[in-house]
Amino acid sequence: QGQLVESGGGSVQAGGSLRLSCAVPKDIYRWACSAWFRQRPGEEREKVASIEENFAMDYADSVKGRFTISQDPDEATVYLQMNNLKPEDSAMYYCAADSRWSPARACSWDVWGLGTRVTVSS
């Protein structure tokens, strides 16, 4: 099974774009309950985008209109398209999933990747 594996981070100028990818082990991949979190030094990890148990997509207010979460079920991959990046978007970005998704309960983020770093310079 192993960890989720993020890729696509890097350094960009403000206003630029990045697309993060998260490879999910096929035995735990679900159509729902995938998410992207980010964490800055000294701060709590925060959810920025998710596909919830009811398949609704949810975004933090700070990224609405700029970030888009999507997925490719055939490849068991979750993406985060990030446009118009701002310096405050700089963080470690983590992919998360629910290994036991059920439509009867909220997502439980129990599977994580090791993170990919995004740095946005002004």
Biopython code that builds the backbone (N, CA, C, O; Angstrom):
import numpy as np
from Bio.PDB.StructureBuilder import StructureBuilder

atoms = [
    (1, "GLN", "N", (0.837, -1.186, 0.000)),
    (1, "GLN", "CA", (0.000, 0.000, 0.000)),
    (1, "GLN", "C", (0.879, 1.246, 0.000)),
    (1, "GLN", "O", (0.886, 1.980, -0.989)),
    (2, "GLY", "N", (1.604, 1.504, 1.051)),
    (2, "GLY", "CA", (2.561, 2.586, 1.116)),
    (2, "GLY", "C", (1.934, 3.972, 1.219)),
    (2, "GLY", "O", (0.729, 4.129, 1.412)),
    (3, "GLN", "N", (2.795, 4.957, 1.082)),
    (3, "GLN", "CA", (2.385, 6.347, 1.182)),
    (3, "GLN", "C", (1.824, 6.862, -0.132)),
    (3, "GLN", "O", (2.100, 6.320, -1.202)),
    (4, "LEU", "N", (1.040, 7.905, -0.029)),
    (4, "LEU", "CA", (0.718, 8.692, -1.205)),
    (4, "LEU", "C", (1.996, 9.405, -1.641)),
    (4, "LEU", "O", (2.851, 9.710, -0.809)),
    (5, "VAL", "N", (2.126, 9.666, -2.913)),
    (5, "VAL", "CA", (3.334, 10.275, -3.435)),
    (5, "VAL", "C", (2.970, 11.534, -4.189)),
    (5, "VAL", "O", (2.324, 11.481, -5.236)),
    (6, "GLU", "N", (3.391, 12.675, -3.646)),
    (6, "GLU", "CA", (3.148, 13.961, -4.285)),
    (6, "GLU", "C", (4.311, 14.325, -5.199)),
    (6, "GLU", "O", (5.454, 13.926, -4.977)),
    (7, "SER", "N", (3.990, 15.079, -6.213)),
    (7, "SER", "CA", (5.009, 15.617, -7.089)),
    (7, "SER", "C", (4.493, 16.916, -7.689)),
    (7, "SER", "O", (3.307, 17.231, -7.585)),
    (8, "GLY", "N", (5.375, 17.654, -8.306)),
    (8, "GLY", "CA", (4.987, 18.863, -9.010)),
    (8, "GLY", "C", (5.298, 20.157, -8.296)),
    (8, "GLY", "O", (5.087, 21.234, -8.854)),
    (9, "GLY", "N", (5.792, 20.079, -7.077)),
    (9, "GLY", "CA", (6.168, 21.295, -6.380)),
    (9, "GLY", "C", (7.394, 21.927, -6.998)),
    (9, "GLY", "O", (8.061, 21.336, -7.847)),
    (10, "GLY", "N", (7.675, 23.123, -6.563)),
    (10, "GLY", "CA", (8.826, 23.833, -7.078)),
    (10, "GLY", "C", (8.774, 25.292, -6.710)),
    (10, "GLY", "O", (7.978, 25.707, -5.867)),
    (11, "SER", "N", (9.622, 26.064, -7.341)),
    (11, "SER", "CA", (9.712, 27.501, -7.104)),
    (11, "SER", "C", (9.197, 28.253, -8.319)),
    (11, "SER", "O", (9.598, 27.984, -9.451)),
    (12, "VAL", "N", (8.312, 29.190, -8.068)),
    (12, "VAL", "CA", (7.737, 29.986, -9.144)),
    (12, "VAL", "C", (7.631, 31.434, -8.707)),
    (12, "VAL", "O", (7.676, 31.747, -7.517)),
    (13, "GLN", "N", (7.493, 32.300, -9.677)),
    (13, "GLN", "CA", (7.243, 33.702, -9.402)),
    (13, "GLN", "C", (5.767, 33.924, -9.114)),
    (13, "GLN", "O", (4.909, 33.181, -9.590)),
    (14, "ALA", "N", (5.487, 34.945, -8.337)),
    (14, "ALA", "CA", (4.098, 35.306, -8.081)),
    (14, "ALA", "C", (3.354, 35.480, -9.394)),
    (14, "ALA", "O", (3.871, 36.060, -10.349)),
    (15, "GLY", "N", (2.139, 34.971, -9.420)),
    (15, "GLY", "CA", (1.342, 35.007, -10.629)),
    (15, "GLY", "C", (1.483, 33.776, -11.493)),
    (15, "GLY", "O", (0.716, 33.587, -12.437)),
    (16, "GLY", "N", (2.450, 32.941, -11.184)),
    (16, "GLY", "CA", (2.669, 31.735, -11.948)),
    (16, "GLY", "C", (1.746, 30.611, -11.535)),
    (16, "GLY", "O", (0.882, 30.773, -10.673)),
    (17, "SER", "N", (1.946, 29.469, -12.168)),
    (17, "SER", "CA", (1.090, 28.312, -11.939)),
    (17, "SER", "C", (1.914, 27.062, -11.706)),
    (17, "SER", "O", (3.039, 26.937, -12.192)),
    (18, "LEU", "N", (1.340, 26.148, -10.962)),
    (18, "LEU", "CA", (1.892, 24.826, -10.767)),
    (18, "LEU", "C", (0.750, 23.826, -10.734)),
    (18, "LEU", "O", (-0.374, 24.165, -10.364)),
    (19, "ARG", "N", (1.041, 22.606, -11.120)),
    (19, "ARG", "CA", (0.088, 21.528, -10.948)),
    (19, "ARG", "C", (0.731, 20.432, -10.120)),
    (19, "ARG", "O", (1.727, 19.833, -10.525)),
    (20, "LEU", "N", (0.157, 20.179, -8.965)),
    (20, "LEU", "CA", (0.620, 19.114, -8.109)),
    (20, "LEU", "C", (-0.106, 17.825, -8.451)),
    (20, "LEU", "O", (-1.280, 17.838, -8.822)),
    (21, "SER", "N", (0.600, 16.722, -8.322)),
    (21, "SER", "CA", (0.018, 15.413, -8.564)),
    (21, "SER", "C", (0.184, 14.548, -7.328)),
    (21, "SER", "O", (1.165, 14.675, -6.594)),
    (22, "CYS", "N", (-0.769, 13.682, -7.108)),
    (22, "CYS", "CA", (-0.733, 12.753, -5.988)),
    (22, "CYS", "C", (-1.072, 11.368, -6.506)),
    (22, "CYS", "O", (-2.197, 11.112, -6.936)),
    (23, "ALA", "N", (-0.106, 10.489, -6.464)),
    (23, "ALA", "CA", (-0.323, 9.107, -6.861)),
    (23, "ALA", "C", (-0.838, 8.320, -5.662)),
    (23, "ALA", "O", (-0.187, 8.257, -4.619)),
    (24, "VAL", "N", (-1.991, 7.733, -5.822)),
    (24, "VAL", "CA", (-2.647, 6.997, -4.747)),
    (24, "VAL", "C", (-2.557, 5.506, -5.033)),
    (24, "VAL", "O", (-2.867, 5.082, -6.147)),
    (25, "PRO", "N", (-2.141, 4.694, -4.060)),
    (25, "PRO", "CA", (-2.162, 3.250, -4.280)),
    (25, "PRO", "C", (-3.539, 2.793, -4.725)),
    (25, "PRO", "O", (-4.550, 3.174, -4.134)),
    (26, "LYS", "N", (-3.577, 1.985, -5.757)),
    (26, "LYS", "CA", (-4.855, 1.626, -6.357)),
    (26, "LYS", "C", (-5.773, 0.864, -5.423)),
    (26, "LYS", "O", (-6.990, 0.873, -5.608)),
    (27, "ASP", "N", (-5.212, 0.207, -4.426)),
    (27, "ASP", "CA", (-6.062, -0.544, -3.513)),
    (27, "ASP", "C", (-6.786, 0.349, -2.516)),
    (27, "ASP", "O", (-7.708, -0.118, -1.846)),
    (28, "ILE", "N", (-6.405, 1.609, -2.394)),
    (28, "ILE", "CA", (-7.113, 2.504, -1.495)),
    (28, "ILE", "C", (-7.742, 3.686, -2.213)),
    (28, "ILE", "O", (-8.476, 4.458, -1.597)),
    (29, "TYR", "N", (-7.473, 3.840, -3.483)),
    (29, "TYR", "CA", (-8.029, 4.975, -4.208)),
    (29, "TYR", "C", (-9.548, 4.898, -4.228)),
    (29, "TYR", "O", (-10.140, 3.841, -4.447)),
    (30, "ARG", "N", (-10.157, 6.055, -3.992)),
    (30, "ARG", "CA", (-11.603, 6.190, -4.055)),
    (30, "ARG", "C", (-11.950, 7.406, -4.895)),
    (30, "ARG", "O", (-11.129, 8.305, -5.074)),
    (31, "TRP", "N", (-13.159, 7.426, -5.403)),
    (31, "TRP", "CA", (-13.611, 8.572, -6.177)),
    (31, "TRP", "C", (-13.832, 9.796, -5.288)),
    (31, "TRP", "O", (-13.808, 10.930, -5.767)),
    (32, "ALA", "N", (-14.042, 9.567, -4.023)),
    (32, "ALA", "CA", (-14.234, 10.641, -3.063)),
    (32, "ALA", "C", (-13.142, 10.580, -2.000)),
    (32, "ALA", "O", (-12.325, 9.660, -1.972)),
    (33, "CYS", "N", (-13.154, 11.572, -1.141)),
    (33, "CYS", "CA", (-12.211, 11.642, -0.025)),
    (33, "CYS", "C", (-10.758, 11.672, -0.481)),
    (33, "CYS", "O", (-9.956, 10.804, -0.134)),
    (34, "SER", "N", (-10.450, 12.677, -1.255)),
    (34, "SER", "CA", (-9.079, 13.045, -1.572)),
    (34, "SER", "C", (-8.934, 14.515, -1.245)),
    (34, "SER", "O", (-9.878, 15.288, -1.407)),
    (35, "ALA", "N", (-7.771, 14.903, -0.791)),
    (35, "ALA", "CA", (-7.607, 16.287, -0.358)),
    (35, "ALA", "C", (-6.163, 16.736, -0.472)),
    (35, "ALA", "O", (-5.233, 15.932, -0.519)),
    (36, "TRP", "N", (-6.015, 18.028, -0.514)),
    (36, "TRP", "CA", (-4.721, 18.671, -0.426)),
    (36, "TRP", "C", (-4.704, 19.571, 0.800)),
    (36, "TRP", "O", (-5.610, 20.373, 1.028)),
    (37, "PHE", "N", (-3.650, 19.411, 1.573)),
    (37, "PHE", "CA", (-3.394, 20.252, 2.729)),
    (37, "PHE", "C", (-2.090, 20.998, 2.505)),
    (37, "PHE", "O", (-1.279, 20.616, 1.661)),
    (38, "ARG", "N", (-1.899, 22.049, 3.260)),
    (38, "ARG", "CA", (-0.611, 22.722, 3.246)),
    (38, "ARG", "C", (-0.245, 23.145, 4.660)),
    (38, "ARG", "O", (-1.103, 23.309, 5.526)),
    (39, "GLN", "N", (1.046, 23.315, 4.865)),
    (39, "GLN", "CA", (1.528, 23.676, 6.182)),
    (39, "GLN", "C", (2.735, 24.590, 6.061)),
    (39, "GLN", "O", (3.686, 24.297, 5.336)),
    (40, "ARG", "N", (2.680, 25.689, 6.773)),
    (40, "ARG", "CA", (3.791, 26.624, 6.879)),
    (40, "ARG", "C", (4.482, 26.405, 8.211)),
    (40, "ARG", "O", (3.858, 25.928, 9.158)),
    (41, "PRO", "N", (5.756, 26.743, 8.299)),
    (41, "PRO", "CA", (6.479, 26.550, 9.561)),
    (41, "PRO", "C", (5.770, 27.233, 10.723)),
    (41, "PRO", "O", (5.376, 28.395, 10.627)),
    (42, "GLY", "N", (5.615, 26.506, 11.813)),
    (42, "GLY", "CA", (4.991, 27.055, 12.997)),
    (42, "GLY", "C", (3.487, 27.157, 12.949)),
    (42, "GLY", "O", (2.870, 27.671, 13.883)),
    (43, "GLU", "N", (2.886, 26.679, 11.882)),
    (43, "GLU", "CA", (1.442, 26.767, 11.743)),
    (43, "GLU", "C", (0.819, 25.388, 11.655)),
    (43, "GLU", "O", (1.492, 24.400, 11.364)),
    (44, "GLU", "N", (-0.470, 25.338, 11.911)),
    (44, "GLU", "CA", (-1.203, 24.097, 11.779)),
    (44, "GLU", "C", (-1.387, 23.744, 10.310)),
    (44, "GLU", "O", (-1.478, 24.618, 9.448)),
    (45, "ARG", "N", (-1.439, 22.464, 10.051)),
    (45, "ARG", "CA", (-1.741, 22.016, 8.709)),
    (45, "ARG", "C", (-3.186, 22.366, 8.387)),
    (45, "ARG", "O", (-4.083, 22.135, 9.198)),
    (46, "GLU", "N", (-3.409, 22.917, 7.213)),
    (46, "GLU", "CA", (-4.734, 23.349, 6.839)),
    (46, "GLU", "C", (-5.155, 22.736, 5.511)),
    (46, "GLU", "O", (-4.341, 22.564, 4.604)),
    (47, "LYS", "N", (-6.411, 22.417, 5.414)),
    (47, "LYS", "CA", (-6.952, 21.852, 4.189)),
    (47, "LYS", "C", (-7.240, 22.971, 3.205)),
    (47, "LYS", "O", (-7.905, 23.949, 3.547)),
    (48, "VAL", "N", (-6.750, 22.834, 2.002)),
    (48, "VAL", "CA", (-6.964, 23.869, 0.998)),
    (48, "VAL", "C", (-7.936, 23.441, -0.092)),
    (48, "VAL", "O", (-8.595, 24.286, -0.698)),
    (49, "ALA", "N", (-8.034, 22.153, -0.346)),
    (49, "ALA", "CA", (-8.941, 21.668, -1.381)),
    (49, "ALA", "C", (-9.256, 20.211, -1.115)),
    (49, "ALA", "O", (-8.385, 19.455, -0.685)),
    (50, "SER", "N", (-10.480, 19.812, -1.364)),
    (50, "SER", "CA", (-10.854, 18.432, -1.100)),
    (50, "SER", "C", (-12.023, 17.999, -1.955)),
    (50, "SER", "O", (-12.825, 18.812, -2.416)),
    (51, "ILE", "N", (-12.096, 16.707, -2.150)),
    (51, "ILE", "CA", (-13.277, 16.054, -2.690)),
    (51, "ILE", "C", (-13.852, 15.275, -1.527)),
    (51, "ILE", "O", (-13.267, 14.287, -1.084)),
    (52, "GLU", "N", (-14.990, 15.713, -1.035)),
    (52, "GLU", "CA", (-15.549, 15.168, 0.177)),
    (52, "GLU", "C", (-16.331, 13.889, -0.086)),
    (52, "GLU", "O", (-16.444, 13.439, -1.226)),
    (53, "GLU", "N", (-16.874, 13.306, 0.991)),
    (53, "GLU", "CA", (-17.511, 11.990, 0.886)),
    (53, "GLU", "C", (-18.735, 11.992, -0.011)),
    (53, "GLU", "O", (-19.125, 10.953, -0.544)),
    (54, "ASN", "N", (-19.335, 13.150, -0.175)),
    (54, "ASN", "CA", (-20.492, 13.276, -1.051)),
    (54, "ASN", "C", (-20.117, 13.765, -2.444)),
    (54, "ASN", "O", (-20.986, 14.142, -3.230)),
    (55, "PHE", "N", (-18.837, 13.759, -2.743)),
    (55, "PHE", "CA", (-18.256, 14.146, -4.027)),
    (55, "PHE", "C", (-18.229, 15.649, -4.258)),
    (55, "PHE", "O", (-17.824, 16.105, -5.328)),
    (56, "ALA", "N", (-18.650, 16.411, -3.281)),
    (56, "ALA", "CA", (-18.566, 17.854, -3.387)),
    (56, "ALA", "C", (-17.112, 18.296, -3.272)),
    (56, "ALA", "O", (-16.325, 17.712, -2.527)),
    (57, "MET", "N", (-16.777, 19.328, -4.016)),
    (57, "MET", "CA", (-15.444, 19.892, -3.933)),
    (57, "MET", "C", (-15.465, 21.111, -3.037)),
    (57, "MET", "O", (-16.324, 21.984, -3.165)),
    (58, "ASP", "N", (-14.514, 21.158, -2.135)),
    (58, "ASP", "CA", (-14.464, 22.217, -1.151)),
    (58, "ASP", "C", (-13.106, 22.890, -1.206)),
    (58, "ASP", "O", (-12.080, 22.231, -1.377)),
    (59, "TYR", "N", (-13.107, 24.207, -1.062)),
    (59, "TYR", "CA", (-11.872, 24.976, -1.118)),
    (59, "TYR", "C", (-11.804, 25.944, 0.043)),
    (59, "TYR", "O", (-12.817, 26.488, 0.483)),
    (60, "ALA", "N", (-10.604, 26.148, 0.527)),
    (60, "ALA", "CA", (-10.395, 27.214, 1.489)),
    (60, "ALA", "C", (-10.652, 28.552, 0.811)),
    (60, "ALA", "O", (-10.394, 28.718, -0.381)),
    (61, "ASP", "N", (-11.161, 29.498, 1.582)),
    (61, "ASP", "CA", (-11.474, 30.809, 1.010)),
    (61, "ASP", "C", (-10.256, 31.448, 0.345)),
    (61, "ASP", "O", (-10.383, 32.153, -0.656)),
    (62, "SER", "N", (-9.091, 31.197, 0.902)),
    (62, "SER", "CA", (-7.890, 31.841, 0.404)),
    (62, "SER", "C", (-7.478, 31.375, -0.989)),
    (62, "SER", "O", (-6.687, 32.042, -1.654)),
    (63, "VAL", "N", (-8.006, 30.239, -1.435)),
    (63, "VAL", "CA", (-7.602, 29.705, -2.736)),
    (63, "VAL", "C", (-8.751, 29.617, -3.723)),
    (63, "VAL", "O", (-8.541, 29.222, -4.870)),
    (64, "LYS", "N", (-9.944, 29.969, -3.316)),
    (64, "LYS", "CA", (-11.085, 29.891, -4.218)),
    (64, "LYS", "C", (-10.858, 30.746, -5.457)),
    (64, "LYS", "O", (-10.403, 31.887, -5.375)),
    (65, "GLY", "N", (-11.182, 30.171, -6.586)),
    (65, "GLY", "CA", (-10.987, 30.870, -7.842)),
    (65, "GLY", "C", (-9.599, 30.734, -8.406)),
    (65, "GLY", "O", (-9.366, 31.103, -9.558)),
    (66, "ARG", "N", (-8.666, 30.214, -7.630)),
    (66, "ARG", "CA", (-7.295, 30.052, -8.090)),
    (66, "ARG", "C", (-6.850, 28.600, -8.157)),
    (66, "ARG", "O", (-6.075, 28.227, -9.038)),
    (67, "PHE", "N", (-7.335, 27.780, -7.236)),
    (67, "PHE", "CA", (-6.935, 26.375, -7.168)),
    (67, "PHE", "C", (-8.091, 25.488, -7.612)),
    (67, "PHE", "O", (-9.256, 25.807, -7.373)),
    (68, "THR", "N", (-7.765, 24.388, -8.252)),
    (68, "THR", "CA", (-8.766, 23.420, -8.672)),
    (68, "THR", "C", (-8.271, 22.017, -8.368)),
    (68, "THR", "O", (-7.179, 21.632, -8.786)),
    (69, "ILE", "N", (-9.075, 21.258, -7.641)),
    (69, "ILE", "CA", (-8.755, 19.857, -7.394)),
    (69, "ILE", "C", (-9.473, 19.002, -8.429)),
    (69, "ILE", "O", (-10.634, 19.249, -8.756)),
    (70, "SER", "N", (-8.789, 18.018, -8.929)),
    (70, "SER", "CA", (-9.371, 17.115, -9.907)),
    (70, "SER", "C", (-8.725, 15.748, -9.744)),
    (70, "SER", "O", (-7.796, 15.582, -8.954)),
    (71, "GLN", "N", (-9.216, 14.782, -10.488)),
    (71, "GLN", "CA", (-8.665, 13.447, -10.373)),
    (71, "GLN", "C", (-8.804, 12.689, -11.670)),
    (71, "GLN", "O", (-9.642, 13.001, -12.515)),
    (72, "ASP", "N", (-7.959, 11.685, -11.803)),
    (72, "ASP", "CA", (-8.006, 10.764, -12.921)),
    (72, "ASP", "C", (-8.161, 9.373, -12.325)),
    (72, "ASP", "O", (-7.168, 8.758, -11.933)),
    (73, "PRO", "N", (-9.382, 8.868, -12.249)),
    (73, "PRO", "CA", (-9.583, 7.552, -11.622)),
    (73, "PRO", "C", (-8.812, 6.422, -12.296)),
    (73, "PRO", "O", (-8.351, 5.497, -11.628)),
    (74, "ASP", "N", (-8.672, 6.496, -13.615)),
    (74, "ASP", "CA", (-7.960, 5.435, -14.323)),
    (74, "ASP", "C", (-6.505, 5.358, -13.888)),
    (74, "ASP", "O", (-5.906, 4.282, -13.911)),
    (75, "GLU", "N", (-5.938, 6.480, -13.495)),
    (75, "GLU", "CA", (-4.551, 6.521, -13.066)),
    (75, "GLU", "C", (-4.411, 6.605, -11.553)),
    (75, "GLU", "O", (-3.295, 6.645, -11.035)),
    (76, "ALA", "N", (-5.532, 6.633, -10.841)),
    (76, "ALA", "CA", (-5.524, 6.762, -9.378)),
    (76, "ALA", "C", (-4.655, 7.948, -8.963)),
    (76, "ALA", "O", (-3.791, 7.835, -8.093)),
    (77, "THR", "N", (-4.903, 9.071, -9.599)),
    (77, "THR", "CA", (-4.106, 10.262, -9.367)),
    (77, "THR", "C", (-5.018, 11.448, -9.070)),
    (77, "THR", "O", (-6.040, 11.642, -9.728)),
    (78, "VAL", "N", (-4.640, 12.222, -8.088)),
    (78, "VAL", "CA", (-5.354, 13.433, -7.716)),
    (78, "VAL", "C", (-4.461, 14.626, -8.022)),
    (78, "VAL", "O", (-3.258, 14.593, -7.761)),
    (79, "TYR", "N", (-5.046, 15.665, -8.570)),
    (79, "TYR", "CA", (-4.288, 16.837, -8.982)),
    (79, "TYR", "C", (-4.740, 18.072, -8.220)),
    (79, "TYR", "O", (-5.875, 18.160, -7.753)),
    (80, "LEU", "N", (-3.832, 19.010, -8.110)),
    (80, "LEU", "CA", (-4.174, 20.338, -7.631)),
    (80, "LEU", "C", (-3.566, 21.340, -8.599)),
    (80, "LEU", "O", (-2.353, 21.549, -8.615)),
    (81, "GLN", "N", (-4.414, 21.952, -9.396)),
    (81, "GLN", "CA", (-3.974, 23.004, -10.291)),
    (81, "GLN", "C", (-3.986, 24.314, -9.517)),
    (81, "GLN", "O", (-5.016, 24.706, -8.967)),
    (82, "MET", "N", (-2.863, 24.979, -9.475)),
    (82, "MET", "CA", (-2.720, 26.212, -8.720)),
    (82, "MET", "C", (-2.349, 27.323, -9.691)),
    (82, "MET", "O", (-1.285, 27.293, -10.310)),
    (83, "ASN", "N", (-3.225, 28.288, -9.814)),
    (83, "ASN", "CA", (-3.005, 29.424, -10.696)),
    (83, "ASN", "C", (-2.892, 30.706, -9.892)),
    (83, "ASN", "O", (-3.330, 30.782, -8.744)),
    (84, "ASN", "N", (-2.300, 31.705, -10.512)),
    (84, "ASN", "CA", (-2.136, 33.011, -9.871)),
    (84, "ASN", "C", (-1.560, 32.865, -8.470)),
    (84, "ASN", "O", (-2.100, 33.396, -7.499)),
    (85, "LEU", "N", (-0.472, 32.148, -8.386)),
    (85, "LEU", "CA", (0.129, 31.875, -7.089)),
    (85, "LEU", "C", (0.634, 33.145, -6.421)),
    (85, "LEU", "O", (1.120, 34.067, -7.075)),
    (86, "LYS", "N", (0.506, 33.164, -5.117)),
    (86, "LYS", "CA", (0.919, 34.290, -4.300)),
    (86, "LYS", "C", (1.991, 33.835, -3.318)),
    (86, "LYS", "O", (2.059, 32.651, -2.988)),
    (87, "PRO", "N", (2.823, 34.750, -2.847)),
    (87, "PRO", "CA", (3.848, 34.349, -1.876)),
    (87, "PRO", "C", (3.274, 33.633, -0.658)),
    (87, "PRO", "O", (3.912, 32.730, -0.116)),
    (88, "GLU", "N", (2.092, 34.022, -0.227)),
    (88, "GLU", "CA", (1.492, 33.374, 0.927)),
    (88, "GLU", "C", (1.048, 31.939, 0.660)),
    (88, "GLU", "O", (0.675, 31.226, 1.592)),
    (89, "ASP", "N", (1.083, 31.511, -0.590)),
    (89, "ASP", "CA", (0.816, 30.120, -0.917)),
    (89, "ASP", "C", (2.017, 29.222, -0.654)),
    (89, "ASP", "O", (1.893, 27.998, -0.705)),
    (90, "SER", "N", (3.161, 29.802, -0.377)),
    (90, "SER", "CA", (4.362, 29.019, -0.121)),
    (90, "SER", "C", (4.152, 28.134, 1.100)),
    (90, "SER", "O", (3.777, 28.616, 2.169)),
    (91, "ALA", "N", (4.393, 26.852, 0.939)),
    (91, "ALA", "CA", (4.169, 25.892, 2.011)),
    (91, "ALA", "C", (4.580, 24.511, 1.536)),
    (91, "ALA", "O", (4.871, 24.301, 0.359)),
    (92, "MET", "N", (4.600, 23.577, 2.470)),
    (92, "MET", "CA", (4.627, 22.178, 2.099)),
    (92, "MET", "C", (3.199, 21.751, 1.811)),
    (92, "MET", "O", (2.296, 22.001, 2.609)),
    (93, "TYR", "N", (2.999, 21.118, 0.690)),
    (93, "TYR", "CA", (1.684, 20.649, 0.300)),
    (93, "TYR", "C", (1.626, 19.137, 0.422)),
    (93, "TYR", "O", (2.512, 18.429, -0.057)),
    (94, "TYR", "N", (0.584, 18.655, 1.062)),
    (94, "TYR", "CA", (0.417, 17.240, 1.327)),
    (94, "TYR", "C", (-0.882, 16.731, 0.719)),
    (94, "TYR", "O", (-1.913, 17.402, 0.764)),
    (95, "CYS", "N", (-0.811, 15.563, 0.163)),
    (95, "CYS", "CA", (-1.990, 14.874, -0.309)),
    (95, "CYS", "C", (-2.501, 13.958, 0.795)),
    (95, "CYS", "O", (-1.711, 13.378, 1.540)),
    (96, "ALA", "N", (-3.803, 13.827, 0.901)),
    (96, "ALA", "CA", (-4.397, 12.965, 1.905)),
    (96, "ALA", "C", (-5.570, 12.199, 1.305)),
    (96, "ALA", "O", (-6.224, 12.665, 0.373)),
    (97, "ALA", "N", (-5.818, 11.030, 1.852)),
    (97, "ALA", "CA", (-6.918, 10.196, 1.391)),
    (97, "ALA", "C", (-7.503, 9.417, 2.549)),
    (97, "ALA", "O", (-6.928, 9.345, 3.635)),
    (98, "ASP", "N", (-8.644, 8.846, 2.294)),
    (98, "ASP", "CA", (-9.354, 8.025, 3.262)),
    (98, "ASP", "C", (-9.279, 6.584, 2.773)),
    (98, "ASP", "O", (-9.776, 6.264, 1.693)),
    (99, "SER", "N", (-8.670, 5.730, 3.554)),
    (99, "SER", "CA", (-8.505, 4.339, 3.144)),
    (99, "SER", "C", (-9.789, 3.525, 3.248)),
    (99, "SER", "O", (-9.873, 2.425, 2.701)),
    (100, "ARG", "N", (-10.782, 4.054, 3.941)),
    (100, "ARG", "CA", (-12.035, 3.322, 4.136)),
    (100, "ARG", "C", (-13.223, 4.241, 3.871)),
    (100, "ARG", "O", (-14.112, 4.384, 4.711)),
    (101, "TRP", "N", (-13.227, 4.852, 2.709)),
    (101, "TRP", "CA", (-14.301, 5.772, 2.358)),
    (101, "TRP", "C", (-15.661, 5.112, 2.440)),
    (101, "TRP", "O", (-15.840, 3.955, 2.058)),
    (102, "SER", "N", (-16.598, 5.862, 2.939)),
    (102, "SER", "CA", (-17.995, 5.455, 2.948)),
    (102, "SER", "C", (-18.848, 6.693, 2.763)),
    (102, "SER", "O", (-18.563, 7.735, 3.353)),
    (103, "PRO", "N", (-19.896, 6.593, 1.948)),
    (103, "PRO", "CA", (-20.779, 7.754, 1.813)),
    (103, "PRO", "C", (-21.565, 8.052, 3.074)),
    (103, "PRO", "O", (-22.199, 9.102, 3.177)),
    (104, "ALA", "N", (-21.530, 7.131, 4.046)),
    (104, "ALA", "CA", (-22.293, 7.290, 5.273)),
    (104, "ALA", "C", (-21.563, 8.085, 6.348)),
    (104, "ALA", "O", (-22.140, 8.388, 7.392)),
    (105, "ARG", "N", (-20.327, 8.418, 6.108)),
    (105, "ARG", "CA", (-19.582, 9.181, 7.102)),
    (105, "ARG", "C", (-18.673, 10.187, 6.424)),
    (105, "ARG", "O", (-18.386, 10.085, 5.232)),
    (106, "ALA", "N", (-18.232, 11.143, 7.191)),
    (106, "ALA", "CA", (-17.297, 12.131, 6.687)),
    (106, "ALA", "C", (-15.950, 11.483, 6.401)),
    (106, "ALA", "O", (-15.607, 10.449, 6.973)),
    (107, "CYS", "N", (-15.204, 12.099, 5.518)),
    (107, "CYS", "CA", (-13.879, 11.585, 5.200)),
    (107, "CYS", "C", (-12.999, 11.566, 6.446)),
    (107, "CYS", "O", (-13.063, 12.458, 7.292)),
    (108, "SER", "N", (-12.188, 10.539, 6.530)),
    (108, "SER", "CA", (-11.184, 10.430, 7.575)),
    (108, "SER", "C", (-9.821, 10.404, 6.895)),
    (108, "SER", "O", (-9.492, 9.467, 6.169)),
    (109, "TRP", "N", (-9.048, 11.432, 7.138)),
    (109, "TRP", "CA", (-7.770, 11.586, 6.423)),
    (109, "TRP", "C", (-6.699, 10.779, 7.122)),
    (109, "TRP", "O", (-5.953, 11.303, 7.949)),
    (110, "ASP", "N", (-6.626, 9.517, 6.793)),
    (110, "ASP", "CA", (-5.729, 8.604, 7.485)),
    (110, "ASP", "C", (-4.552, 8.125, 6.648)),
    (110, "ASP", "O", (-3.719, 7.363, 7.136)),
    (111, "VAL", "N", (-4.473, 8.552, 5.419)),
    (111, "VAL", "CA", (-3.361, 8.190, 4.548)),
    (111, "VAL", "C", (-2.776, 9.472, 3.990)),
    (111, "VAL", "O", (-3.496, 10.316, 3.457)),
    (112, "TRP", "N", (-1.463, 9.610, 4.117)),
    (112, "TRP", "CA", (-0.806, 10.865, 3.761)),
    (112, "TRP", "C", (0.438, 10.628, 2.928)),
    (112, "TRP", "O", (1.061, 9.568, 2.984)),
    (113, "GLY", "N", (0.778, 11.639, 2.162)),
    (113, "GLY", "CA", (2.059, 11.654, 1.501)),
    (113, "GLY", "C", (3.084, 12.387, 2.341)),
    (113, "GLY", "O", (2.774, 12.908, 3.412)),
    (114, "LEU", "N", (4.296, 12.420, 1.848)),
    (114, "LEU", "CA", (5.387, 13.087, 2.554)),
    (114, "LEU", "C", (5.499, 14.570, 2.221)),
    (114, "LEU", "O", (6.238, 15.303, 2.879)),
    (115, "GLY", "N", (4.785, 15.001, 1.226)),
    (115, "GLY", "CA", (4.731, 16.407, 0.910)),
    (115, "GLY", "C", (5.594, 16.809, -0.270)),
    (115, "GLY", "O", (6.572, 16.144, -0.610)),
    (116, "THR", "N", (5.210, 17.901, -0.877)),
    (116, "THR", "CA", (5.997, 18.532, -1.927)),
    (116, "THR", "C", (6.006, 20.029, -1.653)),
    (116, "THR", "O", (4.974, 20.617, -1.331)),
    (117, "ARG", "N", (7.162, 20.633, -1.780)),
    (117, "ARG", "CA", (7.305, 22.026, -1.386)),
    (117, "ARG", "C", (6.982, 22.965, -2.539)),
    (117, "ARG", "O", (7.395, 22.761, -3.681)),
    (118, "VAL", "N", (6.231, 24.000, -2.194)),
    (118, "VAL", "CA", (5.911, 25.061, -3.138)),
    (118, "VAL", "C", (6.452, 26.365, -2.580)),
    (118, "VAL", "O", (6.157, 26.741, -1.446)),
    (119, "THR", "N", (7.236, 27.041, -3.380)),
    (119, "THR", "CA", (7.788, 28.330, -2.988)),
    (119, "THR", "C", (7.429, 29.355, -4.051)),
    (119, "THR", "O", (7.733, 29.180, -5.231)),
    (120, "VAL", "N", (6.783, 30.417, -3.621)),
    (120, "VAL", "CA", (6.352, 31.471, -4.529)),
    (120, "VAL", "C", (7.055, 32.756, -4.135)),
    (120, "VAL", "O", (6.898, 33.234, -3.011)),
    (121, "SER", "N", (7.818, 33.309, -5.038)),
    (121, "SER", "CA", (8.559, 34.531, -4.762)),
    (121, "SER", "C", (7.856, 35.726, -5.377)),
    (121, "SER", "O", (7.197, 35.612, -6.410)),
    (122, "SER", "N", (8.003, 36.863, -4.734)),
    (122, "SER", "CA", (7.378, 38.086, -5.210)),
    (122, "SER", "C", (8.257, 38.806, -6.204)),
    (122, "SER", "O", (7.880, 39.863, -6.709)),
]
sb = StructureBuilder()
sb.init_structure("model")
sb.init_model(0)
sb.init_chain("A")
sb.init_seg("    ")
for serial, (resi, resn, name, xyz) in enumerate(atoms, 1):
    if name == "N":
        sb.init_residue(resn, " ", resi, " ")
    sb.init_atom(name, np.array(xyz, "f"), 0.0, 1.0, " ", f" {name:<3s}", serial, name[0])
structure = sb.get_structure()
